[in-house]
Amino acid sequence: MPFVSIRITREGTTAAQKAQVIREVTDTLERVLHKPPEWTHIAIEEVDTDNWGFGGRTTTELRKEAAQ
């Protein structure tokens, strides 16, 4: 039973986009690893940009700076 965990930032992703990701990851596991879709579980976790960081800064800070 494959389990795939995907973490993304919360802002800007629609329900339709997340559904597409779930479909396409499931299709990939079926095509490449021959895993039946009914066995495949996909979890998308959305993380607030204040709780996601890299380079010593939060994603919120980095995006604000990039928008200026």
mmCIF file of the N, C-alpha and C atoms, coordinates in Angstrom:
data_MODEL
# 
_entry.id   MODEL 
# 
loop_
_atom_site.group_PDB 
_atom_site.id 
_atom_site.type_symbol 
_atom_site.label_atom_id 
_atom_site.label_alt_id 
_atom_site.label_comp_id 
_atom_site.label_asym_id 
_atom_site.label_entity_id 
_atom_site.label_seq_id 
_atom_site.pdbx_PDB_ins_code 
_atom_site.Cartn_x 
_atom_site.Cartn_y 
_atom_site.Cartn_z 
_atom_site.occupancy 
_atom_site.B_iso_or_equiv 
_atom_site.pdbx_formal_charge 
_atom_site.auth_seq_id 
_atom_site.auth_comp_id 
_atom_site.auth_asym_id 
_atom_site.auth_atom_id 
_atom_site.pdbx_PDB_model_num 
ATOM 1   N N  . MET A 1 1  ? 0.837  -1.171 0.000   1.00 0.00 ? 1  MET A N  1 
ATOM 2   C CA . MET A 1 1  ? 0.000  0.000  0.000   1.00 0.00 ? 1  MET A CA 1 
ATOM 3   C C  . MET A 1 1  ? 0.886  1.241  0.000   1.00 0.00 ? 1  MET A C  1 
ATOM 4   N N  . PRO A 1 2  ? 1.029  1.932  -1.126  1.00 0.00 ? 2  PRO A N  1 
ATOM 5   C CA . PRO A 1 2  ? 1.825  3.154  -1.160  1.00 0.00 ? 2  PRO A CA 1 
ATOM 6   C C  . PRO A 1 2  ? 1.131  4.279  -0.383  1.00 0.00 ? 2  PRO A C  1 
ATOM 7   N N  . PHE A 1 3  ? 1.934  5.040  0.334   1.00 0.00 ? 3  PHE A N  1 
ATOM 8   C CA . PHE A 1 3  ? 1.458  6.241  1.006   1.00 0.00 ? 3  PHE A CA 1 
ATOM 9   C C  . PHE A 1 3  ? 2.393  7.366  0.611   1.00 0.00 ? 3  PHE A C  1 
ATOM 10  N N  . VAL A 1 4  ? 1.844  8.425  0.035   1.00 0.00 ? 4  VAL A N  1 
ATOM 11  C CA . VAL A 1 4  ? 2.637  9.565  -0.408  1.00 0.00 ? 4  VAL A CA 1 
ATOM 12  C C  . VAL A 1 4  ? 2.189  10.789 0.382   1.00 0.00 ? 4  VAL A C  1 
ATOM 13  N N  . SER A 1 5  ? 3.149  11.469 0.999   1.00 0.00 ? 5  SER A N  1 
ATOM 14  C CA . SER A 1 5  ? 2.866  12.688 1.737   1.00 0.00 ? 5  SER A CA 1 
ATOM 15  C C  . SER A 1 5  ? 3.484  13.854 0.982   1.00 0.00 ? 5  SER A C  1 
ATOM 16  N N  . ILE A 1 6  ? 2.656  14.846 0.683   1.00 0.00 ? 6  ILE A N  1 
ATOM 17  C CA . ILE A 1 6  ? 3.107  16.023 -0.055  1.00 0.00 ? 6  ILE A CA 1 
ATOM 18  C C  . ILE A 1 6  ? 2.846  17.240 0.829   1.00 0.00 ? 6  ILE A C  1 
ATOM 19  N N  . ARG A 1 7  ? 3.861  18.045 1.030   1.00 0.00 ? 7  ARG A N  1 
ATOM 20  C CA . ARG A 1 7  ? 3.707  19.271 1.815   1.00 0.00 ? 7  ARG A CA 1 
ATOM 21  C C  . ARG A 1 7  ? 3.889  20.465 0.898   1.00 0.00 ? 7  ARG A C  1 
ATOM 22  N N  . ILE A 1 8  ? 2.942  21.392 0.988   1.00 0.00 ? 8  ILE A N  1 
ATOM 23  C CA . ILE A 1 8  ? 3.000  22.619 0.203   1.00 0.00 ? 8  ILE A CA 1 
ATOM 24  C C  . ILE A 1 8  ? 2.598  23.780 1.104   1.00 0.00 ? 8  ILE A C  1 
ATOM 25  N N  . THR A 1 9  ? 2.924  24.990 0.676   1.00 0.00 ? 9  THR A N  1 
ATOM 26  C CA . THR A 1 9  ? 2.451  26.133 1.439   1.00 0.00 ? 9  THR A CA 1 
ATOM 27  C C  . THR A 1 9  ? 0.960  26.328 1.174   1.00 0.00 ? 9  THR A C  1 
ATOM 28  N N  . ARG A 1 10 ? 0.290  26.887 2.166   1.00 0.00 ? 10 ARG A N  1 
ATOM 29  C CA . ARG A 1 10 ? -1.160 26.989 2.156   1.00 0.00 ? 10 ARG A CA 1 
ATOM 30  C C  . ARG A 1 10 ? -1.703 27.919 1.075   1.00 0.00 ? 10 ARG A C  1 
ATOM 31  N N  . GLU A 1 11 ? -1.034 28.977 0.783   1.00 0.00 ? 11 GLU A N  1 
ATOM 32  C CA . GLU A 1 11 ? -1.614 29.991 -0.087  1.00 0.00 ? 11 GLU A CA 1 
ATOM 33  C C  . GLU A 1 11 ? -1.583 29.621 -1.565  1.00 0.00 ? 11 GLU A C  1 
ATOM 34  N N  . GLY A 1 12 ? -2.655 29.950 -2.261  1.00 0.00 ? 12 GLY A N  1 
ATOM 35  C CA . GLY A 1 12 ? -2.666 29.911 -3.709  1.00 0.00 ? 12 GLY A CA 1 
ATOM 36  C C  . GLY A 1 12 ? -2.960 28.596 -4.394  1.00 0.00 ? 12 GLY A C  1 
ATOM 37  N N  . THR A 1 13 ? -3.223 27.533 -3.662  1.00 0.00 ? 13 THR A N  1 
ATOM 38  C CA . THR A 1 13 ? -3.505 26.246 -4.301  1.00 0.00 ? 13 THR A CA 1 
ATOM 39  C C  . THR A 1 13 ? -4.998 25.960 -4.231  1.00 0.00 ? 13 THR A C  1 
ATOM 40  N N  . THR A 1 14 ? -5.591 25.650 -5.367  1.00 0.00 ? 14 THR A N  1 
ATOM 41  C CA . THR A 1 14 ? -7.027 25.392 -5.405  1.00 0.00 ? 14 THR A CA 1 
ATOM 42  C C  . THR A 1 14 ? -7.325 23.909 -5.154  1.00 0.00 ? 14 THR A C  1 
ATOM 43  N N  . ALA A 1 15 ? -8.573 23.640 -4.824  1.00 0.00 ? 15 ALA A N  1 
ATOM 44  C CA . ALA A 1 15 ? -9.002 22.250 -4.649  1.00 0.00 ? 15 ALA A CA 1 
ATOM 45  C C  . ALA A 1 15 ? -8.827 21.470 -5.946  1.00 0.00 ? 15 ALA A C  1 
ATOM 46  N N  . ALA A 1 16 ? -9.085 22.103 -7.074  1.00 0.00 ? 16 ALA A N  1 
ATOM 47  C CA . ALA A 1 16 ? -8.919 21.434 -8.372  1.00 0.00 ? 16 ALA A CA 1 
ATOM 48  C C  . ALA A 1 16 ? -7.457 21.068 -8.625  1.00 0.00 ? 16 ALA A C  1 
ATOM 49  N N  . GLN A 1 17 ? -6.545 21.949 -8.258  1.00 0.00 ? 17 GLN A N  1 
ATOM 50  C CA . GLN A 1 17 ? -5.119 21.657 -8.436  1.00 0.00 ? 17 GLN A CA 1 
ATOM 51  C C  . GLN A 1 17 ? -4.685 20.497 -7.546  1.00 0.00 ? 17 GLN A C  1 
ATOM 52  N N  . LYS A 1 18 ? -5.165 20.480 -6.306  1.00 0.00 ? 18 LYS A N  1 
ATOM 53  C CA . LYS A 1 18 ? -4.801 19.381 -5.404  1.00 0.00 ? 18 LYS A CA 1 
ATOM 54  C C  . LYS A 1 18 ? -5.381 18.062 -5.912  1.00 0.00 ? 18 LYS A C  1 
ATOM 55  N N  . ALA A 1 19 ? -6.594 18.088 -6.428  1.00 0.00 ? 19 ALA A N  1 
ATOM 56  C CA . ALA A 1 19 ? -7.191 16.874 -6.987  1.00 0.00 ? 19 ALA A CA 1 
ATOM 57  C C  . ALA A 1 19 ? -6.374 16.376 -8.175  1.00 0.00 ? 19 ALA A C  1 
ATOM 58  N N  . GLN A 1 20 ? -5.891 17.291 -8.998  1.00 0.00 ? 20 GLN A N  1 
ATOM 59  C CA . GLN A 1 20 ? -5.060 16.903 -10.144 1.00 0.00 ? 20 GLN A CA 1 
ATOM 60  C C  . GLN A 1 20 ? -3.749 16.268 -9.678  1.00 0.00 ? 20 GLN A C  1 
ATOM 61  N N  . VAL A 1 21 ? -3.129 16.835 -8.658  1.00 0.00 ? 21 VAL A N  1 
ATOM 62  C CA . VAL A 1 21 ? -1.889 16.264 -8.121  1.00 0.00 ? 21 VAL A CA 1 
ATOM 63  C C  . VAL A 1 21 ? -2.144 14.840 -7.626  1.00 0.00 ? 21 VAL A C  1 
ATOM 64  N N  . ILE A 1 22 ? -3.236 14.647 -6.896  1.00 0.00 ? 22 ILE A N  1 
ATOM 65  C CA . ILE A 1 22 ? -3.579 13.315 -6.393  1.00 0.00 ? 22 ILE A CA 1 
ATOM 66  C C  . ILE A 1 22 ? -3.755 12.329 -7.541  1.00 0.00 ? 22 ILE A C  1 
ATOM 67  N N  . ARG A 1 23 ? -4.494 12.734 -8.577  1.00 0.00 ? 23 ARG A N  1 
ATOM 68  C CA . ARG A 1 23 ? -4.694 11.856 -9.746  1.00 0.00 ? 23 ARG A CA 1 
ATOM 69  C C  . ARG A 1 23 ? -3.377 11.510 -10.420 1.00 0.00 ? 23 ARG A C  1 
ATOM 70  N N  . GLU A 1 24 ? -2.553 12.530 -10.645 1.00 0.00 ? 24 GLU A N  1 
ATOM 71  C CA . GLU A 1 24 ? -1.324 12.305 -11.402 1.00 0.00 ? 24 GLU A CA 1 
ATOM 72  C C  . GLU A 1 24 ? -0.293 11.498 -10.621 1.00 0.00 ? 24 GLU A C  1 
ATOM 73  N N  . VAL A 1 25 ? -0.189 11.709 -9.319  1.00 0.00 ? 25 VAL A N  1 
ATOM 74  C CA . VAL A 1 25 ? 0.727  10.893 -8.516  1.00 0.00 ? 25 VAL A CA 1 
ATOM 75  C C  . VAL A 1 25 ? 0.242  9.450  -8.491  1.00 0.00 ? 25 VAL A C  1 
ATOM 76  N N  . THR A 1 26 ? -1.047 9.255  -8.331  1.00 0.00 ? 26 THR A N  1 
ATOM 77  C CA . THR A 1 26 ? -1.621 7.902  -8.354  1.00 0.00 ? 26 THR A CA 1 
ATOM 78  C C  . THR A 1 26 ? -1.345 7.229  -9.693  1.00 0.00 ? 26 THR A C  1 
ATOM 79  N N  . ASP A 1 27 ? -1.560 7.960  -10.782 1.00 0.00 ? 27 ASP A N  1 
ATOM 80  C CA . ASP A 1 27 ? -1.289 7.413  -12.123 1.00 0.00 ? 27 ASP A CA 1 
ATOM 81  C C  . ASP A 1 27 ? 0.187  7.034  -12.284 1.00 0.00 ? 27 ASP A C  1 
ATOM 82  N N  . THR A 1 28 ? 1.082  7.869  -11.767 1.00 0.00 ? 28 THR A N  1 
ATOM 83  C CA . THR A 1 28 ? 2.518  7.590  -11.866 1.00 0.00 ? 28 THR A CA 1 
ATOM 84  C C  . THR A 1 28 ? 2.878  6.317  -11.118 1.00 0.00 ? 28 THR A C  1 
ATOM 85  N N  . LEU A 1 29 ? 2.352  6.157  -9.913  1.00 0.00 ? 29 LEU A N  1 
ATOM 86  C CA . LEU A 1 29 ? 2.643  4.937  -9.146  1.00 0.00 ? 29 LEU A CA 1 
ATOM 87  C C  . LEU A 1 29 ? 2.088  3.692  -9.840  1.00 0.00 ? 29 LEU A C  1 
ATOM 88  N N  . GLU A 1 30 ? 0.953  3.846  -10.482 1.00 0.00 ? 30 GLU A N  1 
ATOM 89  C CA . GLU A 1 30 ? 0.391  2.707  -11.215 1.00 0.00 ? 30 GLU A CA 1 
ATOM 90  C C  . GLU A 1 30 ? 1.259  2.381  -12.434 1.00 0.00 ? 30 GLU A C  1 
ATOM 91  N N  . ARG A 1 31 ? 1.647  3.410  -13.185 1.00 0.00 ? 31 ARG A N  1 
ATOM 92  C CA . ARG A 1 31 ? 2.409  3.204  -14.417 1.00 0.00 ? 31 ARG A CA 1 
ATOM 93  C C  . ARG A 1 31 ? 3.833  2.704  -14.137 1.00 0.00 ? 31 ARG A C  1 
ATOM 94  N N  . VAL A 1 32 ? 4.508  3.296  -13.180 1.00 0.00 ? 32 VAL A N  1 
ATOM 95  C CA . VAL A 1 32 ? 5.921  2.993  -12.949 1.00 0.00 ? 32 VAL A CA 1 
ATOM 96  C C  . VAL A 1 32 ? 6.111  1.788  -12.031 1.00 0.00 ? 32 VAL A C  1 
ATOM 97  N N  . LEU A 1 33 ? 5.339  1.737  -10.948 1.00 0.00 ? 33 LEU A N  1 
ATOM 98  C CA . LEU A 1 33 ? 5.532  0.676  -9.952  1.00 0.00 ? 33 LEU A CA 1 
ATOM 99  C C  . LEU A 1 33 ? 4.455  -0.409 -9.982  1.00 0.00 ? 33 LEU A C  1 
ATOM 100 N N  . HIS A 1 34 ? 3.478  -0.251 -10.882 1.00 0.00 ? 34 HIS A N  1 
ATOM 101 C CA . HIS A 1 34 ? 2.391  -1.217 -11.039 1.00 0.00 ? 34 HIS A CA 1 
ATOM 102 C C  . HIS A 1 34 ? 1.560  -1.367 -9.757  1.00 0.00 ? 34 HIS A C  1 
ATOM 103 N N  . LYS A 1 35 ? 1.384  -0.243 -9.044  1.00 0.00 ? 35 LYS A N  1 
ATOM 104 C CA . LYS A 1 35 ? 0.583  -0.244 -7.824  1.00 0.00 ? 35 LYS A CA 1 
ATOM 105 C C  . LYS A 1 35 ? -0.869 0.062  -8.177  1.00 0.00 ? 35 LYS A C  1 
ATOM 106 N N  . PRO A 1 36 ? -1.806 -0.762 -7.737  1.00 0.00 ? 36 PRO A N  1 
ATOM 107 C CA . PRO A 1 36 ? -3.210 -0.498 -8.028  1.00 0.00 ? 36 PRO A CA 1 
ATOM 108 C C  . PRO A 1 36 ? -3.655 0.824  -7.398  1.00 0.00 ? 36 PRO A C  1 
ATOM 109 N N  . PRO A 1 37 ? -4.392 1.647  -8.131  1.00 0.00 ? 37 PRO A N  1 
ATOM 110 C CA . PRO A 1 37 ? -4.856 2.927  -7.594  1.00 0.00 ? 37 PRO A CA 1 
ATOM 111 C C  . PRO A 1 37 ? -5.634 2.785  -6.285  1.00 0.00 ? 37 PRO A C  1 
ATOM 112 N N  . GLU A 1 38 ? -6.376 1.719  -6.148  1.00 0.00 ? 38 GLU A N  1 
ATOM 113 C CA . GLU A 1 38 ? -7.175 1.551  -4.923  1.00 0.00 ? 38 GLU A CA 1 
ATOM 114 C C  . GLU A 1 38 ? -6.308 1.269  -3.696  1.00 0.00 ? 38 GLU A C  1 
ATOM 115 N N  . TRP A 1 39 ? -5.040 1.013  -3.887  1.00 0.00 ? 39 TRP A N  1 
ATOM 116 C CA . TRP A 1 39 ? -4.109 0.806  -2.771  1.00 0.00 ? 39 TRP A CA 1 
ATOM 117 C C  . TRP A 1 39 ? -3.330 2.071  -2.428  1.00 0.00 ? 39 TRP A C  1 
ATOM 118 N N  . THR A 1 40 ? -3.409 3.067  -3.282  1.00 0.00 ? 40 THR A N  1 
ATOM 119 C CA . THR A 1 40 ? -2.566 4.253  -3.155  1.00 0.00 ? 40 THR A CA 1 
ATOM 120 C C  . THR A 1 40 ? -3.259 5.340  -2.342  1.00 0.00 ? 40 THR A C  1 
ATOM 121 N N  . HIS A 1 41 ? -2.540 5.835  -1.335  1.00 0.00 ? 41 HIS A N  1 
ATOM 122 C CA . HIS A 1 41 ? -3.037 6.909  -0.476  1.00 0.00 ? 41 HIS A CA 1 
ATOM 123 C C  . HIS A 1 41 ? -2.141 8.125  -0.655  1.00 0.00 ? 41 HIS A C  1 
ATOM 124 N N  . ILE A 1 42 ? -2.758 9.286  -0.865  1.00 0.00 ? 42 ILE A N  1 
ATOM 125 C CA . ILE A 1 42 ? -2.025 10.533 -1.029  1.00 0.00 ? 42 ILE A CA 1 
ATOM 126 C C  . ILE A 1 42 ? -2.532 11.506 0.031   1.00 0.00 ? 42 ILE A C  1 
ATOM 127 N N  . ALA A 1 43 ? -1.619 12.099 0.777   1.00 0.00 ? 43 ALA A N  1 
ATOM 128 C CA . ALA A 1 43 ? -1.982 13.118 1.763   1.00 0.00 ? 43 ALA A CA 1 
ATOM 129 C C  . ALA A 1 43 ? -1.284 14.419 1.394   1.00 0.00 ? 43 ALA A C  1 
ATOM 130 N N  . ILE A 1 44 ? -2.071 15.467 1.223   1.00 0.00 ? 44 ILE A N  1 
ATOM 131 C CA . ILE A 1 44 ? -1.510 16.784 0.960   1.00 0.00 ? 44 ILE A CA 1 
ATOM 132 C C  . ILE A 1 44 ? -1.655 17.600 2.237   1.00 0.00 ? 44 ILE A C  1 
ATOM 133 N N  . GLU A 1 45 ? -0.525 18.013 2.769   1.00 0.00 ? 45 GLU A N  1 
ATOM 134 C CA . GLU A 1 45 ? -0.509 18.833 3.975   1.00 0.00 ? 45 GLU A CA 1 
ATOM 135 C C  . GLU A 1 45 ? -0.171 20.263 3.579   1.00 0.00 ? 45 GLU A C  1 
ATOM 136 N N  . GLU A 1 46 ? -1.012 21.185 3.986   1.00 0.00 ? 46 GLU A N  1 
ATOM 137 C CA . GLU A 1 46 ? -0.766 22.585 3.702   1.00 0.00 ? 46 GLU A CA 1 
ATOM 138 C C  . GLU A 1 46 ? -0.185 23.257 4.946   1.00 0.00 ? 46 GLU A C  1 
ATOM 139 N N  . VAL A 1 47 ? 0.933  23.921 4.758   1.00 0.00 ? 47 VAL A N  1 
ATOM 140 C CA . VAL A 1 47 ? 1.653  24.551 5.857   1.00 0.00 ? 47 VAL A CA 1 
ATOM 141 C C  . VAL A 1 47 ? 1.584  26.071 5.676   1.00 0.00 ? 47 VAL A C  1 
ATOM 142 N N  . ASP A 1 48 ? 1.250  26.773 6.745   1.00 0.00 ? 48 ASP A N  1 
ATOM 143 C CA . ASP A 1 48 ? 1.230  28.223 6.705   1.00 0.00 ? 48 ASP A CA 1 
ATOM 144 C C  . ASP A 1 48 ? 2.636  28.740 6.395   1.00 0.00 ? 48 ASP A C  1 
ATOM 145 N N  . THR A 1 49 ? 2.728  29.802 5.608   1.00 0.00 ? 49 THR A N  1 
ATOM 146 C CA . THR A 1 49 ? 4.038  30.309 5.205   1.00 0.00 ? 49 THR A CA 1 
ATOM 147 C C  . THR A 1 49 ? 4.868  30.831 6.382   1.00 0.00 ? 49 THR A C  1 
ATOM 148 N N  . ASP A 1 50 ? 4.213  31.156 7.512   1.00 0.00 ? 50 ASP A N  1 
ATOM 149 C CA . ASP A 1 50 ? 4.958  31.529 8.717   1.00 0.00 ? 50 ASP A CA 1 
ATOM 150 C C  . ASP A 1 50 ? 5.647  30.314 9.345   1.00 0.00 ? 50 ASP A C  1 
ATOM 151 N N  . ASN A 1 51 ? 5.182  29.122 9.002   1.00 0.00 ? 51 ASN A N  1 
ATOM 152 C CA . ASN A 1 51 ? 5.721  27.881 9.571   1.00 0.00 ? 51 ASN A CA 1 
ATOM 153 C C  . ASN A 1 51 ? 6.619  27.122 8.601   1.00 0.00 ? 51 ASN A C  1 
ATOM 154 N N  . TRP A 1 52 ? 6.982  27.750 7.502   1.00 0.00 ? 52 TRP A N  1 
ATOM 155 C CA . TRP A 1 52 ? 7.837  27.129 6.493   1.00 0.00 ? 52 TRP A CA 1 
ATOM 156 C C  . TRP A 1 52 ? 8.973  28.103 6.219   1.00 0.00 ? 52 TRP A C  1 
ATOM 157 N N  . GLY A 1 53 ? 10.176 27.650 6.319   1.00 0.00 ? 53 GLY A N  1 
ATOM 158 C CA . GLY A 1 53 ? 11.285 28.552 6.073   1.00 0.00 ? 53 GLY A CA 1 
ATOM 159 C C  . GLY A 1 53 ? 12.484 27.856 5.486   1.00 0.00 ? 53 GLY A C  1 
ATOM 160 N N  . PHE A 1 54 ? 13.359 28.650 4.940   1.00 0.00 ? 54 PHE A N  1 
ATOM 161 C CA . PHE A 1 54 ? 14.645 28.159 4.450   1.00 0.00 ? 54 PHE A CA 1 
ATOM 162 C C  . PHE A 1 54 ? 15.600 29.338 4.402   1.00 0.00 ? 54 PHE A C  1 
ATOM 163 N N  . GLY A 1 55 ? 16.874 29.032 4.460   1.00 0.00 ? 55 GLY A N  1 
ATOM 164 C CA . GLY A 1 55 ? 17.865 30.096 4.475   1.00 0.00 ? 55 GLY A CA 1 
ATOM 165 C C  . GLY A 1 55 ? 17.772 30.978 5.705   1.00 0.00 ? 55 GLY A C  1 
ATOM 166 N N  . GLY A 1 56 ? 17.200 30.456 6.772   1.00 0.00 ? 56 GLY A N  1 
ATOM 167 C CA . GLY A 1 56 ? 17.095 31.207 8.013   1.00 0.00 ? 56 GLY A CA 1 
ATOM 168 C C  . GLY A 1 56 ? 15.947 32.192 8.074   1.00 0.00 ? 56 GLY A C  1 
ATOM 169 N N  . ARG A 1 57 ? 15.041 32.141 7.083   1.00 0.00 ? 57 ARG A N  1 
ATOM 170 C CA . ARG A 1 57 ? 13.921 33.084 7.039   1.00 0.00 ? 57 ARG A CA 1 
ATOM 171 C C  . ARG A 1 57 ? 12.634 32.347 6.725   1.00 0.00 ? 57 ARG A C  1 
ATOM 172 N N  . THR A 1 58 ? 11.512 32.934 7.131   1.00 0.00 ? 58 THR A N  1 
ATOM 173 C CA . THR A 1 58 ? 10.228 32.314 6.823   1.00 0.00 ? 58 THR A CA 1 
ATOM 174 C C  . THR A 1 58 ? 9.862  32.580 5.368   1.00 0.00 ? 58 THR A C  1 
ATOM 175 N N  . THR A 1 59 ? 9.026  31.722 4.836   1.00 0.00 ? 59 THR A N  1 
ATOM 176 C CA . THR A 1 59 ? 8.539  31.908 3.473   1.00 0.00 ? 59 THR A CA 1 
ATOM 177 C C  . THR A 1 59 ? 7.735  33.198 3.365   1.00 0.00 ? 59 THR A C  1 
ATOM 178 N N  . THR A 1 60 ? 7.013  33.564 4.417   1.00 0.00 ? 60 THR A N  1 
ATOM 179 C CA . THR A 1 60 ? 6.261  34.826 4.424   1.00 0.00 ? 60 THR A CA 1 
ATOM 180 C C  . THR A 1 60 ? 7.205  36.000 4.176   1.00 0.00 ? 60 THR A C  1 
ATOM 181 N N  . GLU A 1 61 ? 8.319  36.042 4.898   1.00 0.00 ? 61 GLU A N  1 
ATOM 182 C CA . GLU A 1 61 ? 9.300  37.118 4.730   1.00 0.00 ? 61 GLU A CA 1 
ATOM 183 C C  . GLU A 1 61 ? 9.865  37.127 3.305   1.00 0.00 ? 61 GLU A C  1 
ATOM 184 N N  . LEU A 1 62 ? 10.252 35.975 2.828   1.00 0.00 ? 62 LEU A N  1 
ATOM 185 C CA . LEU A 1 62 ? 10.868 35.883 1.512   1.00 0.00 ? 62 LEU A CA 1 
ATOM 186 C C  . LEU A 1 62 ? 9.912  36.311 0.405   1.00 0.00 ? 62 LEU A C  1 
ATOM 187 N N  . ARG A 1 63 ? 8.650  35.922 0.525   1.00 0.00 ? 63 ARG A N  1 
ATOM 188 C CA . ARG A 1 63 ? 7.672  36.307 -0.505  1.00 0.00 ? 63 ARG A CA 1 
ATOM 189 C C  . ARG A 1 63 ? 7.362  37.791 -0.461  1.00 0.00 ? 63 ARG A C  1 
ATOM 190 N N  . LYS A 1 64 ? 7.297  38.365 0.736   1.00 0.00 ? 64 LYS A N  1 
ATOM 191 C CA . LYS A 1 64 ? 7.085  39.825 0.839   1.00 0.00 ? 64 LYS A CA 1 
ATOM 192 C C  . LYS A 1 64 ? 8.233  40.573 0.180   1.00 0.00 ? 64 LYS A C  1 
ATOM 193 N N  . GLU A 1 65 ? 9.440  40.124 0.442   1.00 0.00 ? 65 GLU A N  1 
ATOM 194 C CA . GLU A 1 65 ? 10.611 40.767 -0.145  1.00 0.00 ? 65 GLU A CA 1 
ATOM 195 C C  . GLU A 1 65 ? 10.606 40.630 -1.664  1.00 0.00 ? 65 GLU A C  1 
ATOM 196 N N  . ALA A 1 66 ? 10.240 39.478 -2.163  1.00 0.00 ? 66 ALA A N  1 
ATOM 197 C CA . ALA A 1 66 ? 10.227 39.235 -3.610  1.00 0.00 ? 66 ALA A CA 1 
ATOM 198 C C  . ALA A 1 66 ? 9.157  40.077 -4.317  1.00 0.00 ? 66 ALA A C  1 
ATOM 199 N N  . ALA A 1 67 ? 8.065  40.399 -3.598  1.00 0.00 ? 67 ALA A N  1 
ATOM 200 C CA . ALA A 1 67 ? 6.967  41.161 -4.198  1.00 0.00 ? 67 ALA A CA 1 
ATOM 201 C C  . ALA A 1 67 ? 7.285  42.648 -4.301  1.00 0.00 ? 67 ALA A C  1 
ATOM 202 N N  . GLN A 1 68 ? 8.314  43.091 -3.608  1.00 0.00 ? 68 GLN A N  1 
ATOM 203 C CA . GLN A 1 68 ? 8.649  44.537 -3.617  1.00 0.00 ? 68 GLN A CA 1 
ATOM 204 C C  . GLN A 1 68 ? 9.411  44.930 -4.842  1.00 0.00 ? 68 GLN A C  1 
# 
